[in-house]
Amino acid sequence: MEIYKGDAANDGKLEKGELAKIFVMGKNPGWGAAVSPAELRTGDWIYSAYKADGQTPSGDDIAQCRACHLPLAKQDFVHRYDEYFDRRGK
């Protein structure tokens, strides 16, 4: 997921500014159990964040990523799962 800085310079309309951060999810058997606290475990998913220059941001709390995905167990912890992965009947 890409996060961009906002720019409201065009008559108050928000326009996409420069790239600020990139958030990444990865999944492999056993990954989630290896790095996630039990109360925030989202299956085998792990999370990471990067600044636009590729550096890891200091102080980013990946627990916030896990907590946001935690209620989505029925969709394999993925927002908009049906849109990306469930193509039955299409």
N, C-alpha and C positions, 0 to 999 in steps of 0.2 A: 504494500500500500504506500503510495507516494503522498507526502504532505507538502503543500506549497504555502508560502507566505502569501497573505492576501494583500490586495492593493485596491483601495476605494477611491482612486484618483479620477475615475471616469464618471463624472456626474453622480457620485455616491454608489455606483454599481460595483460590486465586488468582482475583481478580475484576478485570475491566477497570476501570482508573482513567481519568484524564483523558488526552486526546489529547496526545501528545508530539511526533511528527513525521509527515510525509507524504512518501513517496518516489514519484516520478513517472517513468514511462518514456514516451518519444515516438519515433515512427519516421516518417521521410520519406526519399526517395531522396537519398543523399549525406551525410546528417547524421552518421552514425557516422564516416565517413572525415574529416570536417571537424574533429571534436573529440576523437577517441579515439586513443590511441597504438596502433600497429599490433598489438602483442602483446596488447592488451586489446580489440580491435575486436569488437563484437557486431553485425555486419551494419550496418544503418542506424539502430540504436537509440541514443538518448542518454538520460541520466539526470539527475535533479535531486532535491534534498531541501529541505524547508521545515519550519520549526518550526510549532507550532499557531497562532501569531499571524501566519503568512505570511512571516516573515523567513527568510532563508537562514542556516542554522546555520554558524558559523565552524568551520573545521577538519574538516568532514565530507569524507571521502575517497571520492569517487564511483568511484575505481578498485576499491574493494571491491564495489560494485554490479556493475561490469563483470566482475570476476573470478568472482563467484558465478553469473552468467548465461553465461559463456564456455563451459562444458561442454555447454550446451544447444543447440548449433548445429542439430541435427536437428529441434528444436522451435522454430525461429526465435528461439532464445535466451530463450524464455518458459517459466517454471515452470508446470506444469499446463496446457500448451498444448492437449492433447486435450480437457480439460474446458471450456476457453473458446472454442476456435476450430474444432475438428474435429467437426463435427456429422453426418458421413456416416453414414447408416443409423440415425439416431435420429429 
